[in-house]
C-alpha cells in the first residue's frame, strides 16, 4: 500500500489552524514555523466574526463535507477520522471566522441541509438551487495523465496503446464520448493499477478525476497532467441563499484564505503543483463528441469497454475514490 507525503509535520503544522478543529479535523501543512506564524497573523487581521442567528450556534461553524466527493476531497483514515482537501478547507474557513469547527459528513447537499449546517463544501451552482455557491476553491474535470515526453494529442497512439480508466467511473464515460477512443479504453479495478500500467508503458495515458490523479501522481514522479477531456467545473462553498449575512461572511473569509496562502498550502499538500484548471486546460483533440454521437459510440458492440457501473457514494478509505490506495498513511490527525 502506497504512502504519501505531507511535508513538515511538526510544530508549524498546528500553528496555522490551531483551535479551529474538533476531533477528526486536520490542519493544512506548512513548511516552516515562520510561515505558519505569518499566515496566522494574516488571518487574524482579516477575521470575519458572526454569531447566532447568522450561524446555528454561537462560536461554532457547522460545515458539511460530502462523503461522495472521493479522493482526495473527503477520505476516511484508519482511525475513522475524515481527511482531505474539503476537511482542510473547512478548518481554514472556521479559523478565518474565529469559530470552532463542527465537521458534518453528509451524502448530499440536501442531506446536509436537513442536518442544519451553516456551510456545505464541494458543491457547484447546479447542485442545489437553494444554495448560493461562493469562492470556488477547486475544480472538477476528467484529467489526462501521461509519462514525461508523451504527446496526449496523438489520438492514433492513444487508440493503439490504450487509455487506462477505472471501471464504471466518470472518466470511462468521458473517454467513451471521445471520437476514436471508444474502443481504446482499458478498464482497471482502481486508479493505482491504472497508474502502474502507465508507468510500465502498457497504456498511452490515464484518464481519471484530475484531482485524484494529481494525488496519485505524487507517487509517480515521471507522470504529469497534460490537460482535461472536459471543461472544468468550479466547486465552492454553498450557503443558504436567504442568509445573505452568512453568504457575505463566507465569501470574504474564503477569499482571505485564498489570498493569505493557506489555500495554496492545502492544495499543495494533497495535489502537489496541480494548477487551477480552466477552459484552457481542455485538450482539443480529446473533446467529447456531440451527445448523439457519444450515445452511438457507447452503444456500439465493438467499443472494447466493459459495462459501466454506478458510482459508489460511500466515504472512500484514505487514498480511495476511483479505487486508489495511495496515501493511506499520509496524515496524522490533529484533535
C-alpha positions, 0 to 999 in steps of 0.5 A: 500500500502506497504512502504519501507525503505531507511535508513538515509535520511538526510544530508549524503544522498546528500553528496555522489552524490551531483551535479551529478543529474538533476531533477528526479535523486536520490542519493544512501543512506548512513548511516552516514555523515562520510561515505558519506564524505569518499566515496566522497573523494574516488571518487574524487581521482579516477575521470575519466574526458572526454569531447566532442567528447568522450561524446555528450556534454561537462560536461554532461553524457547522460545515458539511463535507460530502462523503461522495466527493472521493479522493482526495476531497473527503477520505476516511483514515484508519482511525475513522477520522475524515481527511482531505482537501474539503476537511482542510478547507473547512478548518481554514474557513472556521479559523478565518471566522474565529469559530470552532469547527463542527465537521458534518459528513453528509451524502448530499447537499440536501442531506446536509441541509436537513442536518442544519449546517451553516456551510456545505463544501464541494458543491457547484451552482447546479447542485442545489438551487437553494444554495448560493455557491461562493469562492470556488476553491477547486475544480472538477474535470476528467484529467489526462495523465501521461509519462514525461515526453508523451504527446496526449494529442496523438489520438492514433497512439492513444487508440493503439496503446490504450487509455487506462480508466477505472471501471464504471467511473466518470472518466470511462464515460468521458473517454467513451464520448471521445471520437476514436477512443471508444474502443481504446479504453482499458478498464482497471479495478482502481486508479493505482493499477491504472497508474502502474500500467502507465508507468510500465508503458502498457497504456498511452495515458490515464484518464481519471478525476484530475484531482485524484490523479494529481494525488496519485501522481505524487507517487509517480514522479515521471507522470504529469497532467497534460490537460482535461477531456472536459471543461472544468467545473468550479466547486465552492462553498454553498450557503443558504441563499436567504442568509445573505449575512452568512453568504457575505461572511463566507465569501470574504473569509474564503477569499482571505484564505485564498489570498493569505496562502493557506489555500495554496498550502492545502492544495499543495499538500494533497495535489502537489503543483496541480494548477487551477484548471480552466477552459484552457486546460481542455485538450482539443483533440480529446473533446467529447463528441456531440451527445448523439454521437457519444450515445452511438459510440457507447452503444456500439458492440465493438467499443472494447469497454466493459459495462459501466457501473454506478458510482459508489457514494460511500466515504472512500478509505484514505487514498480511495475514490476511483479505487486508489490506495495511495496515501493511506498513511499520509496524515496524522490527525490533529484533535 
